[in-house]
Amino acid sequence: MPAKPLKAKPTDSETNYITPAGFKRLADELTYLRTVKRPEVVGALSDAAAEGDRSENAEYIYRKRQLRQIDGRLRFLSKRLDNVQIVDPAAQPRRDRVFFGATVTVEDEDGDTAVYRIVGVDESDGAAGDISWKSPVGRALLGKALGDTVTARWHAGLRELTIAKIDYR
């Protein structure tokens, strides 16, 4: 019987870029969960466990679920923050092109303008205009200069965007 080929162990060698503000927000959440929220839930779980039969104790079941969610989020944040590269947009030496951390004003073919800030995956917020550098629009804009027109994949098809302004705040 032939030997089974060994599978290569997946590596997480991809860099997780993040802005200083995004790093602070994630680090603050990690600290809050670890020092405030988890001890609070553990105490409430202990109180619920002392009430008797755990199989029918809704408070106990709820607190166990809440503790699992907190522990999962703690693991996720710890893992993400272990492998980050903080990129400060204010320190960007080349301000003539779109790079990570840039705030970009674009104009579409109808003349409508939109402002996007190119940020890390963990800090993207479409409603605020913060888009990931890995998103279709973010990828299309990276490396482009003022006046360049890019074609970006949108939820409703392709759109042409012209870069009207690049800012590094």
GROMACS elastic network, one bead per residue, 0.5 to 0.9 nm:
[ bonds ]
;  ai    aj funct       b0    kb
    3     6     6  0.88662   500
    6     9     6  0.89640   500
    7    10     6  0.87715   500
    8    11     6  0.87599   500
   11    14     6  0.83035   500
   12    15     6  0.80688   500
   12    83     6  0.87979   500
   13    83     6  0.88267   500
   14    83     6  0.88103   500
   15    83     6  0.68487   500
   15    84     6  0.64281   500
   15    85     6  0.67445   500
   16    80     6  0.75533   500
   16    81     6  0.85682   500
   16    83     6  0.63110   500
   16    85     6  0.60290   500
   16    86     6  0.84806   500
   16   120     6  0.70598   500
   16   121     6  0.75749   500
   16   122     6  0.85236   500
   17    83     6  0.88879   500
   17    84     6  0.57979   500
   17    86     6  0.59894   500
   17    87     6  0.66344   500
   17   100     6  0.82584   500
   17   119     6  0.78148   500
   17   120     6  0.53157   500
   17   121     6  0.76954   500
   17   122     6  0.88614   500
   17   133     6  0.88427   500
   18    21     6  0.81658   500
   18    22     6  0.60205   500
   18    23     6  0.62186   500
   18    84     6  0.67191   500
   18    85     6  0.62207   500
   18    86     6  0.50309   500
   18    87     6  0.60244   500
   18    88     6  0.83936   500
   18   100     6  0.87394   500
   18   101     6  0.85236   500
   18   119     6  0.64806   500
   18   121     6  0.76826   500
   18   122     6  0.75314   500
   18   123     6  0.74934   500
   19    22     6  0.51186   500
   19    23     6  0.61756   500
   19    24     6  0.86228   500
   19    85     6  0.84474   500
   19    86     6  0.55031   500
   19    87     6  0.52362   500
   19    88     6  0.57329   500
   19    89     6  0.73135   500
   19   100     6  0.85916   500
   19   101     6  0.68516   500
   19   119     6  0.66777   500
   19   120     6  0.69498   500
   19   123     6  0.83804   500
   20    23     6  0.50882   500
   20    24     6  0.61626   500
   20    25     6  0.86480   500
   20    86     6  0.59556   500
   20    87     6  0.67907   500
   20    88     6  0.61038   500
   20    89     6  0.87597   500
   21    24     6  0.51226   500
   21    25     6  0.62089   500
   21    26     6  0.87643   500
   21    88     6  0.89516   500
   22    25     6  0.51084   500
   22    26     6  0.62967   500
   22    27     6  0.85416   500
   22    86     6  0.88756   500
   22   119     6  0.84255   500
   22   120     6  0.79065   500
   22   122     6  0.76411   500
   22   123     6  0.57696   500
   23    26     6  0.52733   500
   23    27     6  0.59996   500
   23    28     6  0.84213   500
   23    81     6  0.76821   500
   23    84     6  0.84415   500
   23    86     6  0.72465   500
   23   123     6  0.86177   500
   24    27     6  0.50614   500
   24    28     6  0.58892   500
   24    29     6  0.84728   500
   25    28     6  0.51634   500
   25    29     6  0.62263   500
   25    30     6  0.86979   500
   25   123     6  0.87916   500
   26    29     6  0.50711   500
   26    30     6  0.62001   500
   26    31     6  0.86702   500
   26    77     6  0.69949   500
   26    81     6  0.77906   500
   26   122     6  0.84670   500
   26   123     6  0.86957   500
   27    30     6  0.50326   500
   27    31     6  0.61921   500
   27    32     6  0.85846   500
   27    77     6  0.79001   500
   27    78     6  0.87387   500
   27    81     6  0.75538   500
   28    31     6  0.50936   500
   28    32     6  0.60651   500
   28    33     6  0.85549   500
   29    32     6  0.50740   500
   29    33     6  0.60741   500
   29    34     6  0.84627   500
   29    74     6  0.89023   500
   29    77     6  0.83881   500
   30    33     6  0.52626   500
   30    34     6  0.60615   500
   30    35     6  0.85065   500
   30    73     6  0.82965   500
   30    74     6  0.62601   500
   30    77     6  0.64187   500
   30    78     6  0.74580   500
   31    34     6  0.51463   500
   31    35     6  0.58624   500
   31    36     6  0.78748   500
   32    35     6  0.54015   500
   32    36     6  0.52970   500
   32    37     6  0.63714   500
   32    38     6  0.84591   500
   33    36     6  0.57226   500
   33    38     6  0.56492   500
   33    39     6  0.84894   500
   33    70     6  0.69751   500
   33    71     6  0.87112   500
   33    73     6  0.85032   500
   33    74     6  0.71020   500
   34    37     6  0.65513   500
   34    38     6  0.56711   500
   34    39     6  0.74722   500
   34    70     6  0.86608   500
   34    71     6  0.88752   500
   34    74     6  0.73567   500
   35    38     6  0.66825   500
   35    39     6  0.66216   500
   35    40     6  0.88255   500
   36    39     6  0.57933   500
   36    40     6  0.62220   500
   36    41     6  0.88511   500
   37    40     6  0.50955   500
   37    41     6  0.62171   500
   37    42     6  0.86208   500
   37    70     6  0.80820   500
   38    41     6  0.51406   500
   38    42     6  0.60576   500
   38    43     6  0.85651   500
   38    67     6  0.69099   500
   38    70     6  0.67708   500
   38    71     6  0.80292   500
   39    42     6  0.50109   500
   39    43     6  0.61266   500
   39    44     6  0.86324   500
   40    43     6  0.52447   500
   40    44     6  0.63411   500
   40    45     6  0.86385   500
   41    44     6  0.50122   500
   41    45     6  0.59573   500
   41    46     6  0.84762   500
   41    63     6  0.64583   500
   41    64     6  0.85447   500
   41    66     6  0.74029   500
   41    67     6  0.64799   500
   42    46     6  0.61132   500
   42    47     6  0.86412   500
   42    63     6  0.78397   500
   42    64     6  0.86523   500
   42    67     6  0.72540   500
   43    46     6  0.50841   500
   43    47     6  0.62881   500
   43    48     6  0.86592   500
   44    47     6  0.50485   500
   44    48     6  0.61413   500
   44    49     6  0.85779   500
   44    59     6  0.85324   500
   44    60     6  0.82787   500
   44    63     6  0.70249   500
   45    48     6  0.50271   500
   45    49     6  0.60593   500
   45    50     6  0.86305   500
   45    59     6  0.77297   500
   45    60     6  0.58219   500
   45    61     6  0.86369   500
   45    62     6  0.86177   500
   45    63     6  0.53864   500
   45    64     6  0.68070   500
   45    67     6  0.84927   500
   46    49     6  0.50899   500
   46    50     6  0.63372   500
   46    60     6  0.82766   500
   47    50     6  0.52423   500
   47    51     6  0.68275   500
   47    60     6  0.83821   500
   48    51     6  0.53829   500
   48    52     6  0.78948   500
   48    54     6  0.81327   500
   48    57     6  0.74844   500
   48    58     6  0.87160   500
   48    59     6  0.59661   500
   48    61     6  0.87820   500
   48    63     6  0.80768   500
   49    52     6  0.63070   500
   49    53     6  0.78337   500
   49    54     6  0.63771   500
   49    57     6  0.81581   500
   49    59     6  0.86323   500
   49    60     6  0.60062   500
   50    53     6  0.86543   500
   50    54     6  0.88145   500
   51    54     6  0.79473   500
   51    57     6  0.79824   500
   51    60     6  0.88158   500
   52    57     6  0.77371   500
   53    56     6  0.61364   500
   53    57     6  0.63032   500
   54    58     6  0.80981   500
   54    59     6  0.89346   500
   54    60     6  0.63917   500
   54    61     6  0.75128   500
   55    58     6  0.81755   500
   55    60     6  0.84303   500
   55    61     6  0.78116   500
   56    59     6  0.89911   500
   56    60     6  0.84838   500
   56    61     6  0.81842   500
   57    60     6  0.53390   500
   57    61     6  0.63540   500
   57    62     6  0.86879   500
   58    61     6  0.51172   500
   58    62     6  0.60147   500
   58    63     6  0.85359   500
   59    62     6  0.51001   500
   59    63     6  0.60810   500
   59    64     6  0.85782   500
   60    63     6  0.52020   500
   60    64     6  0.61578   500
   60    65     6  0.86614   500
   61    64     6  0.52206   500
   61    65     6  0.63172   500
   61    66     6  0.86509   500
   62    65     6  0.51938   500
   62    66     6  0.61351   500
   62    67     6  0.86291   500
   63    67     6  0.60039   500
   63    68     6  0.85555   500
   64    67     6  0.51027   500
   64    68     6  0.62745   500
   64    69     6  0.87310   500
   65    68     6  0.51408   500
   65    69     6  0.63219   500
   65    70     6  0.87470   500
   66    69     6  0.51249   500
   66    70     6  0.62454   500
   66    71     6  0.86238   500
   67    70     6  0.50923   500
   67    71     6  0.60649   500
   67    72     6  0.84903   500
   68    71     6  0.51179   500
   68    72     6  0.60652   500
   68    73     6  0.86039   500
   69    72     6  0.50848   500
   69    73     6  0.61973   500
   69    74     6  0.85807   500
   70    73     6  0.51097   500
   70    74     6  0.60830   500
   70    75     6  0.86450   500
   71    75     6  0.62139   500
   71    76     6  0.86069   500
   72    75     6  0.51850   500
   72    76     6  0.62074   500
   72    77     6  0.86678   500
   73    76     6  0.50062   500
   73    77     6  0.60589   500
   73    78     6  0.84424   500
   74    77     6  0.52259   500
   74    78     6  0.59919   500
   74    79     6  0.84780   500
   75    78     6  0.51839   500
   75    79     6  0.60816   500
   75    80     6  0.85484   500
   76    79     6  0.52585   500
   76    80     6  0.61280   500
   76    81     6  0.85891   500
   77    80     6  0.50791   500
   77    81     6  0.59541   500
   77    82     6  0.84111   500
   78    81     6  0.52901   500
   78    82     6  0.60874   500
   78    83     6  0.89954   500
   79    82     6  0.52638   500
   79    83     6  0.69163   500
   80    83     6  0.57244   500
   80    84     6  0.67063   500
   80   122     6  0.85668   500
   81    84     6  0.55149   500
   81    85     6  0.89080   500
   87    90     6  0.88962   500
   87    91     6  0.80890   500
   87    92     6  0.85223   500
   87   100     6  0.75251   500
   87   101     6  0.74415   500
   88    91     6  0.55061   500
   88    92     6  0.70727   500
   88   100     6  0.87232   500
   88   101     6  0.71109   500
   89    92     6  0.53348   500
   89    99     6  0.84574   500
   89   100     6  0.70164   500
   89   102     6  0.64755   500
   89   168     6  0.55417   500
   89   169     6  0.65102   500
   90    93     6  0.84379   500
   90   101     6  0.83020   500
   90   168     6  0.57079   500
   90   169     6  0.56607   500
   91   168     6  0.85068   500
   92    95     6  0.65647   500
   92    99     6  0.81739   500
   92   100     6  0.87575   500
   92   101     6  0.85036   500
   92   102     6  0.88858   500
   92   168     6  0.74401   500
   94    97     6  0.66032   500
   94    98     6  0.87060   500
   94    99     6  0.84315   500
   95    98     6  0.73596   500
   95    99     6  0.82296   500
   95   102     6  0.84860   500
   95   166     6  0.73849   500
   95   167     6  0.73357   500
   95   168     6  0.71179   500
   96   144     6  0.85447   500
   96   145     6  0.59853   500
   96   146     6  0.69767   500
   96   166     6  0.72769   500
   96   167     6  0.89369   500
   97   102     6  0.86908   500
   97   142     6  0.77338   500
   97   143     6  0.55615   500
   97   144     6  0.53201   500
   97   146     6  0.69205   500
   97   166     6  0.72460   500
   98   101     6  0.83358   500
   98   102     6  0.59303   500
   98   103     6  0.82285   500
   98   104     6  0.74021   500
   98   118     6  0.85179   500
   98   141     6  0.63950   500
   98   142     6  0.50840   500
   98   143     6  0.50207   500
   98   144     6  0.54569   500
   98   145     6  0.63589   500
   98   146     6  0.84290   500
   98   166     6  0.66981   500
   98   167     6  0.86118   500
   99   102     6  0.57462   500
   99   118     6  0.75355   500
   99   133     6  0.87352   500
   99   141     6  0.82418   500
   99   142     6  0.54531   500
   99   143     6  0.59937   500
   99   144     6  0.82877   500
  100   117     6  0.84658   500
  100   118     6  0.55037   500
  100   119     6  0.62531   500
  100   120     6  0.80595   500
  100   133     6  0.67568   500
  100   138     6  0.89906   500
  100   142     6  0.74664   500
  101   117     6  0.63427   500
  101   119     6  0.54869   500
  101   120     6  0.83913   500
  101   133     6  0.87775   500
  101   167     6  0.89411   500
  101   168     6  0.67611   500
  101   169     6  0.82810   500
  102   116     6  0.81517   500
  102   117     6  0.56269   500
  102   118     6  0.55607   500
  102   119     6  0.80234   500
  102   166     6  0.65421   500
  102   167     6  0.57263   500
  102   168     6  0.50026   500
  102   169     6  0.76020   500
  103   115     6  0.68430   500
  103   116     6  0.56085   500
  103   118     6  0.64905   500
  103   130     6  0.87570   500
  103   165     6  0.81157   500
  103   166     6  0.58983   500
  103   167     6  0.50295   500
  103   168     6  0.60590   500
  103   169     6  0.74857   500
  104   114     6  0.82420   500
  104   115     6  0.55839   500
  104   116     6  0.52068   500
  104   117     6  0.60895   500
  104   118     6  0.78333   500
  104   141     6  0.84771   500
  104   163     6  0.69832   500
  104   164     6  0.75611   500
  104   165     6  0.57155   500
  104   167     6  0.63670   500
  104   168     6  0.87734   500
  105   113     6  0.67497   500
  105   114     6  0.57013   500
  105   116     6  0.64252   500
  105   117     6  0.87647   500
  105   162     6  0.85597   500
  105   163     6  0.61368   500
  105   164     6  0.54183   500
  105   166     6  0.65281   500
  105   167     6  0.84538   500
  106   112     6  0.82738   500
  106   113     6  0.54969   500
  106   114     6  0.54426   500
  106   115     6  0.63195   500
  106   116     6  0.79153   500
  106   161     6  0.58582   500
  106   162     6  0.53625   500
  106   164     6  0.52411   500
  106   165     6  0.70251   500
  107   110     6  0.78490   500
  107   111     6  0.56607   500
  107   112     6  0.54854   500
  107   114     6  0.65013   500
  107   115     6  0.89402   500
  107   160     6  0.84323   500
  107   161     6  0.54884   500
  107   162     6  0.51571   500
  107   163     6  0.65168   500
  107   164     6  0.65060   500
  108   111     6  0.53758   500
  108   112     6  0.55545   500
  108   113     6  0.64934   500
  108   114     6  0.82673   500
  108   159     6  0.72289   500
  108   160     6  0.58449   500
  108   162     6  0.62968   500
  109   112     6  0.74847   500
  109   159     6  0.78065   500
  109   160     6  0.62148   500
  109   161     6  0.68565   500
  109   162     6  0.80801   500
  110   113     6  0.89016   500
  113   164     6  0.86050   500
  114   129     6  0.82058   500
  115   129     6  0.62975   500
  115   130     6  0.87571   500
  116   126     6  0.87012   500
  116   128     6  0.83752   500
  116   130     6  0.57515   500
  116   131     6  0.64352   500
  116   138     6  0.85377   500
  117   124     6  0.88997   500
  117   128     6  0.88635   500
  117   129     6  0.61160   500
  117   131     6  0.60302   500
  117   132     6  0.82982   500
  117   138     6  0.86954   500
  118   124     6  0.82883   500
  118   129     6  0.87047   500
  118   130     6  0.61557   500
  118   131     6  0.53144   500
  118   132     6  0.57490   500
  118   133     6  0.54569   500
  118   138     6  0.62449   500
  118   141     6  0.88135   500
  118   142     6  0.85133   500
  119   122     6  0.82735   500
  119   123     6  0.64229   500
  119   124     6  0.62244   500
  119   130     6  0.62409   500
  119   131     6  0.58970   500
  119   132     6  0.50127   500
  119   133     6  0.58273   500
  119   134     6  0.89701   500
  119   138     6  0.86481   500
  120   123     6  0.54833   500
  120   124     6  0.63861   500
  120   130     6  0.88561   500
  120   131     6  0.78003   500
  120   132     6  0.52154   500
  120   133     6  0.61560   500
  120   134     6  0.80117   500
  121   124     6  0.56960   500
  121   131     6  0.79785   500
  121   132     6  0.50074   500
  121   133     6  0.70830   500
  121   134     6  0.71003   500
  121   135     6  0.85738   500
  122   132     6  0.80696   500
  123   130     6  0.74521   500
  123   131     6  0.81378   500
  123   132     6  0.75275   500
  124   128     6  0.85181   500
  124   129     6  0.81408   500
  124   132     6  0.52964   500
  124   133     6  0.88677   500
  125   128     6  0.55160   500
  125   129     6  0.63376   500
  125   131     6  0.62527   500
  125   132     6  0.83173   500
  126   130     6  0.55237   500
  126   131     6  0.59450   500
  126   132     6  0.89273   500
  127   130     6  0.75257   500
  128   131     6  0.86304   500
  131   134     6  0.82807   500
  131   135     6  0.67686   500
  131   137     6  0.78514   500
  131   138     6  0.64399   500
  132   135     6  0.52023   500
  132   136     6  0.86647   500
  132   137     6  0.84504   500
  132   138     6  0.60260   500
  132   139     6  0.84603   500
  133   136     6  0.81871   500
  133   137     6  0.80111   500
  133   139     6  0.57956   500
  133   141     6  0.86864   500
  133   142     6  0.75782   500
  134   137     6  0.81664   500
  134   138     6  0.59583   500
  134   139     6  0.56833   500
  135   138     6  0.50008   500
  135   139     6  0.59577   500
  135   140     6  0.84294   500
  136   139     6  0.52497   500
  136   140     6  0.61460   500
  136   141     6  0.87280   500
  136   152     6  0.60559   500
  136   153     6  0.57812   500
  136   154     6  0.74856   500
  137   140     6  0.50757   500
  137   141     6  0.62334   500
  137   142     6  0.87576   500
  137   150     6  0.88759   500
  137   151     6  0.83490   500
  137   152     6  0.52744   500
  137   153     6  0.68009   500
  137   154     6  0.76806   500
  138   141     6  0.52573   500
  138   142     6  0.62373   500
  138   152     6  0.86181   500
  139   142     6  0.53883   500
  139   143     6  0.87070   500
  139   152     6  0.83570   500
  140   143     6  0.83277   500
  140   144     6  0.80693   500
  140   150     6  0.61977   500
  140   151     6  0.68533   500
  140   152     6  0.58359   500
  140   153     6  0.86054   500
  141   144     6  0.56558   500
  141   145     6  0.85786   500
  141   148     6  0.89830   500
  141   149     6  0.88846   500
  141   150     6  0.68619   500
  141   151     6  0.89751   500
  141   152     6  0.83816   500
  141   161     6  0.88433   500
  141   163     6  0.81787   500
  142   145     6  0.88315   500
  144   147     6  0.85927   500
  144   148     6  0.62483   500
  144   149     6  0.83753   500
  144   150     6  0.82449   500
  144   163     6  0.80561   500
  145   148     6  0.55990   500
  145   149     6  0.89382   500
  145   163     6  0.71469   500
  145   166     6  0.80809   500
  146   149     6  0.88268   500
  146   162     6  0.81310   500
  146   163     6  0.53192   500
  146   164     6  0.60473   500
  146   165     6  0.62631   500
  146   166     6  0.68454   500
  147   162     6  0.60221   500
  147   163     6  0.51039   500
  147   164     6  0.60075   500
  147   165     6  0.82223   500
  148   161     6  0.83138   500
  148   162     6  0.56562   500
  148   163     6  0.56592   500
  148   164     6  0.84224   500
  149   160     6  0.65588   500
  149   161     6  0.54711   500
  149   163     6  0.64015   500
  150   159     6  0.81839   500
  150   160     6  0.55983   500
  150   161     6  0.53573   500
  150   162     6  0.63845   500
  150   163     6  0.81563   500
  151   158     6  0.64502   500
  151   159     6  0.55231   500
  151   161     6  0.63333   500
  151   162     6  0.88981   500
  152   157     6  0.84976   500
  152   158     6  0.56234   500
  152   159     6  0.53928   500
  152   160     6  0.63704   500
  152   161     6  0.73818   500
  153   156     6  0.80614   500
  153   157     6  0.58718   500
  153   159     6  0.64515   500
  153   160     6  0.89854   500
  154   157     6  0.50042   500
  154   158     6  0.54349   500
  154   159     6  0.65091   500
  155   158     6  0.81259   500
  156   159     6  0.86369   500
  163   166     6  0.75310   500
